[in-house]
Amino acid sequence: MYSYFVGLDVHKQVIAYCIKKVDGEIVREGKIEARREALDEWVQRMPGAWRGGMEATLFSHWIYRHLKPYAEELLMGNPARMKAICAGKKKSDKLDARTLADLLRCNLFPACYVIAPELEGLRRQLRFRRRLVEETVSFKNKTAGLLLEVGVEYERRRLHGKRYFGELLKTSAYIDEELRPLLEFNRRQIEALQKMDQRLMRTLEQHPRLRARVAALQQIDSVGPVTALTWALEVGHPERFPSIKKAVSYCGLTSALHESAGKQKRGPLSKQRNPHLQSVLIEAAKLAPLYHSGLAELYRKESQIGHSNRATLEVARKLVAYLLAADRAFFTSQTA
């Protein structure tokens, strides 16, 4: 039994806290600065063993890592499920901290999965790599757009090749002195982004904690390094999913369910998902039928029933089942 329950309403600069006993009596509440030194001073004044909880935000993880060694138990809350905080007529940092403490005290705190510290930095690198790819595509589209604006003819498939692009700048009479520096700047950005992308991929693929796991996932036909890395770093540990349905839902491949008076209604794909996994799996599902005979047959059957997008979603769901099975088998072999 925990003696004290601590609700932490985390913000960028300050953290509102509320310490309660089991019976709900408030022991102490207030605000502290969101700095490691201030947290060290605050935790030394705790009256006894405590259980804490905070909502998952952009800057919650470093606070979670810093306070976890001092707490008997520290939980991160799923923001989508913590409806009780914003349901009241009044809302303030003090009331939010009190509500978090009450949820802990009543054992109703909607805790979410927190990735292992050794994988958190690697996941950050992979997500940054996704931003690099998006920016690279943006600069490539802008380059093509600038050429189209002045009527320069080019071969679409060769435009972003280094040699072809250099020859185009030299030979085209329609690229004037005003347009040339814009195109050269775009080209420099594309090359810099591609170099950083390659560097990050090499680092992640060769990391000792990921190499064997990624290799095991890539044994599945149609699963490449990006899909395998995204699965490994976004999922963390496969045992967090008790069933395939839970994994498919987490990946954002199921529609939202609304039920009232015994009537069920399905909506579009739910927004409560991991967007990084969702986008990678859908893109992988578009190419998977080319490399996997079973997925090709599944795509053909689903295409006959409905729209091609529906078939792609079914392939993505089947990919999740394959990845989950392969990941579980890998961890089982590691512990055997």
Salt bridges, closest charged atoms under 4 A:
ASP9 OD2 - HIS11 NE2 2.89
GLU25 OE1 - LYS21 NZ 3.80
GLU29 OE2 - ARG98 NH2 2.70
GLU33 OE1 - ARG35 NE 2.60
GLU37 OE1 - ARG35 NH1 3.34
ASP40 OD1 - HIS66 NE2 2.78
GLU73 OE1 - ARG51 NE 2.81
ASP93 OD1 - HIS11 NE2 3.04
ASP93 OD2 - LYS31 NZ 3.62
ASP96 OD2 - LYS91 NZ 2.77
ASP102 OD1 - LYS20 NZ 2.75
ASP102 OD1 - ARG105 NH2 3.09
GLU118 OE2 - ARG209 NH2 3.40
GLU120 OE1 - ARG65 NH2 2.89
GLU120 OE2 - ARG124 NH2 3.52
GLU134 OE2 - ARG130 NE 3.36
GLU135 OE2 - ARG131 NE 3.21
GLU155 OE2 - ARG158 NH1 3.32
GLU191 OE2 - ARG187 NE 3.09
ASP197 OD1 - ARG129 NE 2.74
GLU234 OE1 - ARG127 NH2 2.73
GLU283 OE2 - LYS286 NZ 3.39
GLU297 OE2 - ARG300 NH2 2.34
GLU302 OE1 - ARG310 NE 3.53
GLU314 OE2 - ARG317 NH1 2.63
ASP327 OD2 - ARG213 NH2 2.62
